[in-house]
Amino acid sequence: QVQLVESGGGLVQTGGSLRLSCAASGRTFSSLHMGWFRQAPGKEREFVAVIRWTGGIGYIADCADSVKGRFTISRDNAKNTVYLQMNSLKSEDTAVYYCAAGRRIGAGYAASEYDYWGQGTQVTVSS
């Protein structure tokens, strides 16, 4: 069982930055695929970013086109933590952001690929 706890959300002005953190429990964090999703009011949960474990090769990060060049996903295995650095925030980035973990995933773009979820953290971007 893996428990995920997000933090770092809040209110920020357009063009500002936030860094979300997701702390994971368990001793196998390094082999977990980790993702970030978000859900705005009245909308479905959507993929934001993923960092996949590839075994001996290391990790591969990917993100949605809507955040490419602005958001960066990273991880610190020593701290069992995954991060989402969000720069140049826009009003359309306003959502609840969720951290997710999966033991076996494909590309990691679909919420159904993940086994564990955090409770979410609110990000509000004001103009």
Buried (B, 14 or more C-beta within 10 A) or exposed (E): EBEBBBBBBEEBEEEBEBEBBBBBEEEEBEEBBBBBBBBBEEEEBBBBBBBBBEEEEEBEEBBBEBBEEBBBBBBEBEEBBBBBBBBEBBEEBBBBBBBBBBEEBEEBBEBEBBBBBBEBBEBBBEE
